[in-house]
Amino acid sequence: MQKLSKESLITQYNQGRRNFQRVDLNQMDLFDLKLPEIDFSYSDLREIYLPYGDLTNAILIEAQLEKAQLSNSKLLQINLQGANLRGANLSRSNLRYADLRGANLTGANLNGADLRWANLTDANLAQANLQRANLKETILTRAQLQGANCFRAQAADLQEAYVDGNTINSEGYRMNSQE
């Protein structure tokens, strides 16, 4: 895996390079950086600091984003299939049409996130904070929502998701376990 500096990343991106697969940007401060259509697939982005960033149409298949700071970011149509977002902060981020199939969002903060039309099939959202998230037309087929907090989430249809007695629905009540 290639370690890149912030300056090298920005220079190469501005020169037209979009393929940054398998790069190491672990703990890098990329505050407010605009990188639409970038490909960070299989990259190490753990604890990356990118609030207010723009990763519209980016590809981050199986990227490591554990504890990443992505609050208030523009993540429209992002591909995060199989990505590890365990403990990531995605609060108030725009994730409309995002592909999060099979992603690990255990303990992630999605408070106020816009997940309209996002695909979370087979995603792990156990212990995730989905308070006030917009879940209109969000696909939650086989999503793991055990212990997740969906209080005041908009249009939260949890019928095809796996919940337990610790899952809090949009009205603030604990759910009944599904077999």
C-alpha positions in Angstrom: 0.0 0.0 0.0 1.4 3.3 -1.1 1.7 6.1 1.6 0.7 9.5 0.1 1.2 13.0 1.5 -1.7 15.4 1.4 0.2 17.6 -1.0 0.9 14.7 -3.4 -2.7 13.7 -3.4 -4.0 17.2 -4.2 -1.3 17.7 -6.9 -2.0 14.4 -8.6 -5.8 14.9 -8.3 -5.6 18.4 -9.8 -3.5 16.9 -12.7 -6.4 14.7 -13.5 -5.6 11.4 -11.7 -8.6 9.8 -10.2 -7.4 6.2 -9.4 -5.9 6.2 -5.9 -6.7 2.5 -5.1 -4.7 1.0 -2.3 -3.3 4.2 -0.9 -2.5 4.8 2.8 -4.0 8.1 4.1 -4.4 6.9 7.6 -5.2 9.8 10.0 -4.7 12.4 7.3 -6.3 15.9 7.7 -8.2 16.6 4.5 -10.7 19.1 6.0 -13.1 20.6 3.4 -11.3 18.9 0.5 -13.3 18.4 -2.8 -12.4 15.1 -4.5 -15.5 14.1 -6.6 -15.1 10.9 -8.7 -12.0 9.7 -6.9 -11.3 6.0 -6.5 -10.1 5.1 -3.0 -11.0 1.4 -3.3 -9.1 -0.9 -0.9 -7.4 2.1 0.7 -6.5 2.8 4.3 -8.5 5.9 5.3 -8.8 5.0 9.0 -9.4 8.1 11.2 -9.2 10.4 8.2 -10.4 13.9 8.9 -12.7 15.1 6.1 -15.6 17.0 7.4 -17.4 19.3 4.9 -15.6 17.3 2.1 -17.0 16.3 -1.3 -16.7 12.7 -2.5 -19.6 12.8 -4.9 -19.5 9.8 -7.2 -16.4 8.5 -5.5 -15.6 4.8 -5.3 -14.4 3.4 -2.0 -15.1 -0.3 -2.3 -13.8 -2.2 0.7 -12.0 0.9 1.9 -11.0 1.1 5.6 -12.7 4.1 7.1 -12.9 3.1 10.7 -13.4 6.1 13.0 -13.3 8.4 9.9 -14.6 12.0 10.4 -16.9 12.7 7.5 -19.6 14.9 9.1 -21.4 17.4 6.9 -19.8 15.9 3.8 -21.3 15.6 0.3 -21.2 11.8 -0.4 -23.8 11.7 -3.2 -23.9 8.4 -5.2 -20.7 7.2 -3.4 -19.8 3.5 -3.7 -18.9 2.2 -0.3 -19.7 -1.5 -0.9 -18.1 -3.6 1.8 -16.3 -0.6 3.3 -15.4 -0.6 7.0 -17.0 2.5 8.6 -17.0 1.2 12.1 -17.4 4.1 14.5 -17.2 6.7 11.7 -18.9 10.1 12.0 -21.2 10.6 9.1 -23.6 13.0 10.9 -25.4 15.4 8.7 -23.7 14.0 5.6 -25.5 13.7 2.3 -25.5 10.0 1.3 -28.3 10.1 -1.2 -28.1 7.2 -3.6 -25.1 5.8 -1.8 -24.2 2.1 -2.3 -23.5 0.8 1.2 -24.2 -2.9 0.5 -22.4 -5.1 2.9 -20.7 -2.1 4.6 -19.8 -2.2 8.3 -21.3 0.8 10.0 -21.3 -0.7 13.5 -21.5 2.2 16.0 -21.4 4.8 13.3 -22.9 8.2 13.8 -25.5 8.9 11.1 -27.4 11.5 13.1 -29.2 13.8 10.7 -27.7 12.1 7.6 -29.6 12.1 4.3 -29.8 8.5 3.2 -32.6 8.8 0.8 -32.5 6.1 -1.9 -29.3 4.6 -0.4 -28.8 0.9 -0.6 -27.9 -0.6 2.8 -28.6 -4.3 1.9 -26.7 -6.6 4.2 -25.0 -3.6 5.9 -24.2 -3.9 9.6 -25.7 -0.9 11.5 -25.6 -2.5 15.0 -25.4 0.2 17.7 -25.5 2.9 15.0 -27.0 6.4 15.7 -29.6 7.1 13.0 -31.5 9.8 14.9 -33.2 12.3 12.6 -31.7 10.5 9.6 -33.8 10.7 6.4 -34.5 7.1 5.4 -37.0 7.8 2.6 -36.8 4.9 0.1 -33.7 3.6 1.8 -33.1 -0.1 1.1 -32.6 -1.9 4.4 -33.0 -5.5 3.3 -31.2 -7.8 5.8 -29.5 -4.8 7.4 -28.3 -5.5 10.9 -30.0 -2.9 13.2 -29.6 -4.5 16.6 -29.2 -1.8 19.2 -29.5 1.0 16.6 -31.2 4.3 17.5 -33.6 5.4 14.9 -35.5 8.0 17.1 -37.1 10.6 14.9 -35.7 9.1 11.7 -37.8 10.0 8.7 -39.6 7.3 6.8 -37.8 4.5 8.7 -39.1 1.3 7.2 -37.4 -1.4 9.3 -39.6 -4.3 8.1 -36.8 -6.1 6.1 -34.1 -5.3 8.6 -32.9 -7.4 11.5 -33.7 -5.7 14.8 -33.7 -6.7 18.5 -35.2 -5.5 21.8 -32.5 -2.8 22.0 -33.3 -1.2 18.6 -35.1 2.1 19.0 -37.7 2.9 16.3 -38.6 6.3 15.0 -41.2 6.9 17.7 -38.6 6.3 20.4 -39.8 2.8 21.4 -37.8 -0.4 21.7 -38.6 -2.9 18.9 -39.6 -6.5 19.3 -37.0 -9.0 18.1 -37.6 -10.6 14.7 -36.9 -14.2 14.3 
